[in-house]
Amino acid sequence: MPWENKGSGGGGPWGSGSGGGNGGGHRPPDIEDMIRKSQDRMKEMIPGGGNFSGKGFVFILAVVLLFWLGSGFYRVQPNEQGIVLRFGQWTKTTEAGLNWHLPYPIETVMTPEVTTIHQINIGFSSSNTGGRLTKRDVPEESLMLTGDQNIIDIDLTLQWKIAEPGKFLFNIRDQEATVKIAAESALREIIGQTDIQPALTEARDKIQTETRVLLQSILDQYEAGILITEVQLQNVQPPEAVIDAFDDVQRSLQDRDRARNEADRYRNDILPRARGEAQKQIQEAEAYKERLLNEATGEADRFLSVYKEYKQNPEVTKRRMYLETMQKVFQNTDKVILGTGESNVLPYLPLNELRKNSQ
């Protein structure tokens, strides 16, 4: 305190010694004198020399009213929105900048941040100890039942922000806990419609998208004023107690898939070749059939033409057929034609054979 004793010998509260004298300390201030001086200064400031009736009272009332109205100005930062409450009821939302509301106690204002991204973890908790991030599994959140009646251990991280501050502040209680419970419920519903094998492999993106859509729908029904910006699966695996058996099953499934792929590859190789060979034989048979039909048709036409000629001149036709037949028979043989009868036998010298031998 300003009047606290700072000397070396005082023992009392006013700096007096044990014997009740001054003891070299300061005297206590005169409180009445201080009040009187303050009143005199106030009278000098008030028009009329301290006469509170008339103009003086009006002046004081105007100053008080001015300060009261000025207390209604407030500033909203770029990352905030202003929520104006009239007697505790939300009436309007204001944007960033300088704004004004009816002063307290008629209206009050709240300025929640609307650009801050909040994060919630489901299935695990994380803590930063000594600059090192550690994760701890939460089985009661992470263990879920899949569509094919298997248990899966799944961790999820979601990010959200305030979209409508008025709804966020007044429509739901304990907003972060509400978002977490709704997110866990949405994730369990999606996992309950998905088999374990797709959930572990190719269906991760689908699970994330469907969970975000379902969670946003739930929060919109609550009119929570919250926007889900991202849903990310962190870890998806079988429960630790059965992971070895699950790995054995997965290896068996991989062997099955490999054998199936080899069979498909063999089938894809042999079937086209068999179809090609069958098509080739069909085409050859068609060609053979066409050739036989054409030959048979030609022979029939030739026979009919010969028969027609024969009917017109039988002797000439027989003679010509005889000569043509003999020509075909002897066209590739060496031959000597002799006259008929035994008396016409002549010595024969094989000149043709000699010429062939000499060549």
C-alpha positions, 0 to 999 in steps of 0.5 A: 500500500502507498502508505505502508511503512518502509522505515527500519523501526516501525512495528505497527501498521502506521509505521509507529514503534512499539511504544506508540510514538512516530518512530521515524515513520510517516503519518497515515493519510487523512481519509476525510480530507481526501474525500472532501478534495474529490467532492470539490473537484467534482463540483468544479466539473459540473456546470452550476457549481455543484447544483445537481438540479436542472442543467447539472443533472441533465449533463450527468445523465447525458454523459452516463447515457453516452458512455452506456451507448458507447459500450455497445460497440464491439469488433469481430475478427476475420476468423470470427462471427458475432452472435448477438443475444437479446436478454439471452435469446439469439437474435442475429449474426454479424460478420467481421468488422466493427459492429454495435449492439444495444448495450448490456444488459439488453444485448450481449455478444459472443464471438466464436471462431468459425475458421478453426479446424477441430480434430476428433480421434475415434478408436485411439487417443494420442498424447504429446509427452516430451515432444514425442507423439504416443498413441493408445488404442481404445478397444471399446471404440475401435472394435466393430462388427462387419457385414459378414459377422467378423470383428475388425479393429478400425481407427478414424480421425475426423476434422470439423469446423463451425458452419453456423455459430448460432446453431452450434452454440444453442442447438446442441450441448457439449458439441465435441462429445456430440460430434464424436458419438455421432461419428462413431455411430455413423462409422459402425453403421457403414462397417456393419454393411461392409465385409471384412475383406473389402474393408481391409483393402479396396473399400477404404475410400468408399468407407471414408466417403460414406461415413462423412456423408452419413455423419453430416446428415446426422448433424444436419438433422440435429441442426448442429451448425457443424461442417465435416471437412474430412474423414480419414481412416488411420488403421484398419486390421483384424483384432490383435488376438486373431491376427495370426489366424487371419494372416493364415486365412489371407495367405490361403486366399492368396494361394486360391486366387493365384491358382484361379488366375493360372487356370484362367490364363490357361483357359484364355490360352487354350479356348481361343486356339480350340475355337480357331482350329474348329473354325478352320475345320468348318471352313475346310469342310465347307470348301470341300463341300463346295468343291464336290458340289461344283465337280458333281454339277460339272460332271452332270452337265458334261454327261448331259451334253454328251448324251444330247450329242449322242442322241443326235449322232450315236456313231460319231459320238461313240467314235469320239468317246473311244478316241478320247478314252484311248488318248487318256490311256496312252498319253503317258506311255511309249507305244508302237502301233502295229496293224491287226492280224498275225501276218503283220508282226515286224521286228522291233528296234526300241529306238526310244529306249536307246535314246533315253539311255544315251541321254 
